[in-house]
Each structure stands twice: as structure tokens, then as C-alpha cells.
């Protein structure tokens, strides 16, 4: 709770400072773009948070989003698939890859870092190969479909509504279900959870499937938002944003600690910092330095809290 209060206070202070010092921050266009970016990051950060709760990590997020975006553009634009079929196909690919991650981690007993790092490289390579490294997009077609990423409903961006629905579903699963209790148990002490009868392999595998599914949804929305997918760079470093949002939001990299609302607050703070970098005039190439600093501070705070709790 203390972490949530702390990040909420920081978020409010940063919002107030930007609103007072940067007139362009208060424009409706900037607020709409900011809210959409928060929604996109929030969706796939929840997936990263679920994996981190198990004590694992997913480094394949950005490459998977690039692959999903390319597949969506190719199935709809070049192959002529119906929109529903294209979306379901892309989500099926995401879920299958998540299941494969879980299988390699739980059955083959490979480290999550290695499995998802290989995924990062493999998916990016496959994406570039199937496209011959040529940008894929939607052109001026599928305007109604694109409203999912670019449209608004009653003044509220549709991605924010999608995030809200997904956040409620994920929140109920993580915090109110038996699976959620198993998730925390596995992340807190895997051996103890196994002796207590928790199906550890199943819990972990489902976590990676859920993370991949959320990544697939975000990948579809981001592809529609950008309207073009560059195979070599689309989604690059998005896994860092997701991990940063989860860590800053209170997820411990050791596992067994974190909340959905915390991840969403972390995503909001991270996108607010990115927005501030652009508005204040800080060179954009320092953005990664800012994100690296955020992850470092979040990890350091987690360690300090852990040591303080251990002493008490």
C-alpha cells in the first residue's frame, strides 16, 4: 500500500508541474495522445506484471508486437482475410508463443531470461524474413477497424476503455481468484507452493500465455494506431517499458509481490515522463537513459523496502 501511495503522490506532483509550466501539456490533443499511449503500455505491462509475479521475466514483448503487427497487416491487406479472422489469427499466434514459453520454462527447465531473450531475437528475425524487411501497413483501408486505436467514445479514447475492461478482468483474476493466490504463492516460494499442492507448472504456463495474449492485443492496437509496421524497429524496447512500469508500480523482480493497479500507475508515470521529455525539450535520445534510471530507482527502492521489512 505504501508503494501505491508513493507512486500516486509522485504522479500527482508531476501532473501538476507539467500542467502549470507547460501550456501545450493541457491541450486536448496532447491529453488524448497521452491517454492512448498509457492505455497501450498499460495493456502489455499487465502481462509483464503477471510474469514477474511468478519470479520470471518476458523479454520478447517488443518483438512479439512487431510480429503480430506485421501478421495483421499482411492477413488483412495482402491475403484479404476478414477483420475478425485476422484478429483471431494474430491472437492465436500470440497465445501459442506464450504457451511455448511456458512449456520451455516449466518442462525443459530453461531460464525465463534465456527463453524470452531467444524469443526476442527469433520473432524479430522471422518478422523481417516474412516481410523481406519491407514496411507493412493498412493504407487508407479499414478505417472503421482503426477506430479501436484512434477513435473516441463520449470523449474518452477507445483504447482507454479497452484497458479499463482488461484491467478489471485481470484484476479479478490476479486478486480474487484461486489462480491469483497460486500465482503469488509460486512467486513467493516455489518449493513451498509445490509442497502445498499448487500446480506450479500449470500456474507458470498460464502466466506466460496470459502475458502473450495481452501483448497480442496491445500489438494489434499499436499497429492500427501507427498504421504501418516497420519490421526492424516496430515495438523495439517495448519490453523495457513494460518491465519498468511493473517495477515502478511495485512488482518485485523476485516475484510474489505486485498489484494490477500498481502496474497501471507505473505505466501512467512512465508515459508521463516520456511526454515530459518531449515537452520540456530534453533530447529524445536521452529517453532510454530516463527509463534506465526509472528501473534502477524502482529496483533500489524494492531492495530497501525488503531489507527494512526483514529487519523489522
Secondary structure, DSSP 4 states (H G I P E B T S, - for coil): -HHHHHHHHHHHHHHHHHHHH-GGGGSHHHHHHHHHHHHHHHHHHHHHHHHHHTT-----HHHHHHHHHHHHHIIIIIS---HHHHHHHHHHHHHHHHHHHHHHHHTS---HHHHHHHHHHHHHHHHHHHHTT--EE-TT--HHHHHHHH-EETTEEHHHHHHHHHHHHHHHHHHHSHHHHHHHHHHH-HHHHHHTT--HHHHHHHHHHHHHHHHHHHHHHHHHHHSEE-TTTTTTTHHHHHHHHHHHTT--TTSS---HHHHHHHHHHHHHHHHHHHHHT--GGGHHHHHHHHHHHHHHHHHHHHHHHHH-
